Amino acid sequence: MAAPTIARDETAARASRAVLAAVFAGCPERDFAVRLWNGDTWSPAPEQTPRFTIVLNHPGALRRMFLPPSELVLGEAFVHGDFDVEGDLVACTGLADVVAPLFTDPRRWPPLARLLLSLPNSRLADPGWRGGAQLHGELHSSHRDQQAVVYHYDLPGEFYALFLDKYMQYSCAYFPTGEEGLDAAQEAKLEHICRKLRLQRGERLLDIGCGWGGLISFAAERYGVEALGITLSPSQAAMAKWRIQQMGLGDRCRVDLRDYRSLGPWERFDKIVSVGMFEHVGRATLPQYFQQAYTLLAPGGLFLNHGIAGVHMAQAGPLGNVARRLQEMRGDFMHKYVFPDAQLVPVSETNDLAERAGFEVRDVESLREHYARTLRHWLHNLETKREEALRLVDQPTYRVWRLYIAGCAHAFNTARLNVYQTLLVKPDEKGRSGLPWSRAYIYS
């Protein structure tokens, strides 16, 4: 039986090399290699040093990766181990830019599909894991939003601690010089936010989506505010409360398991902050989000809204259709396995909605390059602590997180995503903002 098996293997290897040639025909300066399951290597272009190697783990790997053509299918092939990536995973995710147009090309796709169908319809054994999100209820209702948040954060806090900083900041860091390490950059981010909010001792601060309480504990300790953090994640709330007690800040900090919509108008705050939460709100619910923040804020108060923004398709120029397709394809995997129901709205739309709620937009800062660097740090930490991670989560979950972080790093690098800090003010009854004449107070 060995001879027929070897023959089938060689046939699959030839077909796989033909698929690779067809898929990457548009990469004349190909700077990566592909290693087949039998040890054969499809080498980089001449005089190119490979930045990474794609490893096909079985004869049907390419079929599992590209049929049917979508980012979801490609991502699932990685999660299930049909292929691996050795080396720079961020650079590898950039190949989606090369592959996506191929799937809509009526001249190139049919012959490629025939080649893929000639490969074995095989896959590796299902590793068994929690799978994708399965949410119920009305989109962006309180009940469904909690399901989405719990799905994403229903992992041990120790897992997040493996790749985050000492403040447990699961959001973009701030690198004033570009040379800072992750801990220093996250501390700089917290300081940057507190300065923009002009926090004063004794003020009441609300943090919508407080995570593990890093920002409110920092603000209470350094600026003497009384802080309330709210989250929909039971595991985050429990860990945040424990950390606050360990720091001896229980008299100034509190974390509640609450939806921002449940706060009553009598609960007034001098300052409000939201970091990395409003991406989960949803476009249709953003008017309610900003209106609620406006209602909860005292006149003359400041609201700093920090979050990821989608790119308006008008920015994509002549490649608008391709960019739109890439954005849609990338959303499928993220919605199923990472951030269910999340929507990334362009900053122009969100700031318009903030103004309609009554806010005045005073400052908008993009931190796009900062987030690309932050994600690089996270990926490095996660990959260097692989064995520890696999004691806390299963292999597919670990692979989902590697792919998600790497893909986001590429998206920020290439301006497919952005992240903004928008400082909003609720003018008092005389229209006064109370802000200084310059931004010097942020940087001095």
Secondary structure, 3 states (H helix, E strand, C coil): CHHHHHHHHHHHHHHHHHHHHHHCCCCCCCCEEEECCCCCEECCCCCCCCCEEEEECCCCHHHHHHCCCCHHHHHHHHHCCCEEEEECHHHHHCCHHHHHHHCCCCCCHHHHHHHHHCCCCCCCCCCCCCCCCCCCCCCCCHHHHHHHHHHHHCCCHHHHHHHCCCCCCCCCCCCCCCCCCHHHHHHHHHHHHHHHCCCCCCCEEEEECCCCCHHHHHHHHHHCCEEEEEECCHHHHHHHHHHHHHCCCCCCEEEEECCHHHCCCCCCEEEEEEECCHHHCCHHHHHHHHHHHHHHEEEEEEEEEEEEEECCHHHHHHHHHHHHHHHHHHHHHHHHHCCCCCCCCCHHHHHHHHHHCCCEEEEEEECHHHHHHHHHHHHHHHHHCHHHHHHHCCHHHHHHHHHHHHHHHHHHHCCCEEEEEEEEECCCCCCCCCCCCCCHHHHC
